[in-house]
Amino acid sequence: MLEAIRNFIADLGSGQKQTDAFDDNDYRLAVAALLVHAASIDTDFSDAERENLKSLLKRRFDLDDMAAEQLVEQATAAEQEAVDLYRFTRLLNRSLDEMQRLRMIEMMWEVAYTDGAVSEFEDNLIWRVADLLNVSSHERIALRERVAAARGGGRV
């Protein structure tokens, strides 16, 4: 209890906002949950995928290691409780502009390519999420090709 109070006071003094939990209406949780779903849809959520996911979230949302880990943990729980993708994509459609939605799909491809190849399950998931986020097939495919090329995979 005293440690929590000390941390709170230290955070106030440093001007940094501590994120102990991400609210259900926080679009970052929705992004992370969809990325967790992409990483685990082939039933193998490897350490490499987990590290890549945390790295993407840290860069995208300017998080430290602890906050990124917390976000992944909460996203994993939210993803496991979800009955469909709409819960997350509805929030993202309200919260993100077109460029941010494109970046979301790009991040999903980056997670999917972590192990060097995209499974049919990952491809189908990204197609469905892109459709729900109003990202065109042309844009989705272009993002896939860009991520594949950046990973040395060339044209898909």
N, C-alpha and C positions, 0 to 999 in steps of 0.2 A: 504494500500500500504506500509506504513512504517512498519507495523507488518510483512508483507511478507519479507521485506528486513532484518529486525531483525532476523527472523527465519532462513533465508538463511545464514546470517553471523554466527549465533549461530551454525548452522549445520556444516559450514566449520570449525569453531573453535573446535568443539567437534570431528570432523573427522567422523561423522555419515552421511550417505547418506539418505536424506529425499525422500520418495517416495510419491509424490503428485498424480501421475497417473501411471497406468501400461499400457505400450504400447500394441497395438494390436498384435504385434509379440512377446510379452513376454509370454513364456510358462506358467508362473504362472497364467496369466489371463485365458488361455485355461483350465488349471487344475481346477481353481475355477469355471469357467462357467459350466464344466461338473458336478462338485459337486453340484452346484446350480440346475442344471437340474435334478440330481438324487434326491435332497431334495424336489423339487417342482413337480415332475412328477405325484405324487398322488394327486395333487391340494391342498395339505395342507403343506405349508412351515411354520412349527410351529416355535415358539421361541426356543424350545429345539434343533431343527434341525439347526437353524441359529447359535445358540451358539456353537454347536458341530462343525459345518462347520468352524466358525471363529477359534475355538481352533485348529482344524486340520491344517488350513492354517498357523496359528501363529507358531505352532511347526515345520511344514514341511519346511517353508520358513524363519523362524526366524524373524517374523514380530512383531511389537508392536500392541497394540489394535487399534490405529487409522489407521495404514496401512492395517491391516486385515479387518477392516470395509470398507475402501476405496476399497480394492480388491473385497470384496463381492458385494458392490454396482456396481462396474464396470462390474463384472462377471454377475450379474443379468441382466444388460442392454445388454451385449453382447449375453447372452443366449437367451434373448427375441427377439433380432434382427436376430439370426442365423436361417437359413432355414434347416440346417442339422448338423449332428455331425462331418462331415468330416472337416469342417473349423477348428475345435479344434484338432481332432486326427491327421490331417496332420502335424500340427505344433509340436504336441507332439512326433510323430514318428521321426521328424527331430531333436528334442531337447533332448529327453530322451534316455538313454540306457535301456537295458532289465530290469535291477533291478528297475529302476525308473518307468518304465511302469507297472511293477508288483505292485509297491507301489501305483501307481495311482488307479489301480483296487481295491486294499485293502482299500484305502481311500473311494472309492465309496461304498464299502460294509459297512464301518463304518458309513457313512451318512445314508445309507438305513436302518441299524439296530438301528438308533437313537430311533425310537418309539417302538422297541422291535420285530418288524416283518417286513419282506420284502414283498412288494406287487408284483403282477405279472408284473406290469409296471416297477418297479425298477429292478426286475430280468431281464426282457427283455432288458432294457436300458443297464445294466452292461454287459450282454452278447454281445450286439452290439458293445459297446465301446471296450470291450476286443478283439473282433474279429478284429476291425479296428486297434487296437494297437498290433496286432499279439501276443496276450496272448492266450495260448491254453486253451481249455475247461478244461483240467485237472488242470492247474494252477488256472484258475478262480474259479473252484469248491473248490480247496484246500484253496484258500484265503477266500472264503465264510465260509467254515467250521471253519477256524482259527478265524475269526472275531466273528462268532456265539458262539464259545466255550469261547472266551475271554469275551463275554457279558453274559455268563452263560446260553446260549441257547443250548449248547451241539451240537450234530450232527444235520445237516440240512436234 
